[in-house]
Amino acid sequence: AARSTRRHSSCDRAPPTRRSVPAPRARALGAARQRDSADSAAAAQARERAHGGTAADLSAVARMALESVFSLPLLVVVVLLFVGLGVLIWLWGGFLDRQEHDPARVRAVMFLILSTATIAEVGLCAGGVTHKVALWISLVANIWGGLDALLRFPAAHDLESFFSVKQFALLVVKTFAYAFGMVSFRKNIVIFLAVLLLNIWGLPVLYTMALPMDPAEQVVKDDSYDVDLALRVWQLASCSYERRQCLVSCKGWWYRRLTMASESSSLARLAI
């Protein structure tokens, strides 16, 4: 009976109730939650405005750059450059018609053109128009590409040959070097276009025009001349026989030039 009485008393006991939170504290917690949610919403709106403003600023800058770069004066300059290239090709064609069967003279003139272009590129770097990296890449392209082609002129090469692939690759690398090597591309875009048309891609056009039309003339006097310039340098550095042969060739070339100068000028004859 006692155990039954205790069970009934324990069952009749009221369940424990949760501790109630005072009203001021509840109001403070609600206000804090509302402030946090308001701050989160404000931050999200600020981020959206920032992203929207950045996109708008970038689009405005891009639009201004396009308007400043592709302007009417620039189009006039591009047209004038193409006209100048056409005049240069026309003059070069007239010279080739007169010197069609004299590859030595044609090669000498192309040496002069390549030297002038290289001096102009050095002047651009010295004048602060291009970076030194662009100049070094250009010198490598002019020596391993242009000079090598002139030393092997008038030998013809297939499009699939290493010579043709190397020349095209050097032209592409030189183009990118000047595109990213200008100190201020927007300010010097006219100079870049002039170098691109008259130097980088204009000189190969002149070289292609200078190749003889007759396949029988598209050969060198000695097959040893039709060798890549890098291989020639390696042979000169590693073989004493090649060095002696090169010295003999240079002496012969120098004596021939002195003879031609003495025959064409009395003053040069006296000096020699």
Beta strands, then each sheet from edge to edge (+ up, - down):
end
